């Protein structure tokens, strides 16, 4: 079996290459032959994965990196709105600062490392977000509001590793953030349309369960039900949100101040102002008047599980 491992050497605060070298002898023993490709810049992982799929070079693609690297690889599976392969699965070796998506995978597969070795996979849901200027696929969580500010702060800082870093940048961004009015419209599982307008703090379109270095925003989210777990937070003071934030790590979302929870096939977020967000740790934005559409693409993506 030929495998392609995509390594982001800048993951794990720049220590991913040395961490991978320590793992490499054991990986070659368990996985056999593989090609190692180190990324050199933004979207390089997407380009390399796309090339491998189009040329049918490999039987498995593995990302050795964080959530952003996984997102780039996921986007590499698509070209012009079409999935390039449903039979060459994507696997993950965790080497990121947040490493949130792997937490969901390990909850869903108690023997994930065995699945990686045997190349067993299932076809899971993937999200698609669309703005006026871009389309981006995501496999974990897309968010908007203060989450976008947090990710911008995180990426511009040397303090990036794990939950403490995310919590620090959350507090910093909360202090500086000025909530704007936004309207969320979504279609529920029965096809009924709902709409709500709030002074937006945070919004989450969850396919996976964790982001932000272990914050469990969607403990009941499934990768295989054809639905987003949606979460809208607004109309509450930033102080109350900070006080309650520790509950999120335990997955205690019910009763979170200012939170509306729902399930949806598609959602639209609109504001008279610019919308800033992140998808799997990658920043996106929609210039004023901002509009972002989120759609679930069911049971299409080959994922090692």
ZIBEL-V109580 format. One line per field, one symbol per residue. phi: phi as a letter, one per 20 degrees, with the letter a starting at -180 (. if undefined). Layout:
phi = ???
//
This chain:
phi = .ecddedefefllndfffffgfeggffffeemfbedcefdrgmffgfffgffffelfcdbdcedrefffffffgfffdblmdffbdcdfddcdfbdeelefffffffecfcgfffffemebcedfcecdcdfdbcbebddcdcbnfgffffffffedeecemfgfffffffffgfeedfdfbddcbdegeneecbbdbefdbbcddeeddbmmofefbfdfcecdmceeebdcamcfffffffefffffemeegnfgmeddadbebbcdcbfdfddbbclndfcbcffffbcdccedflddfcfb
//
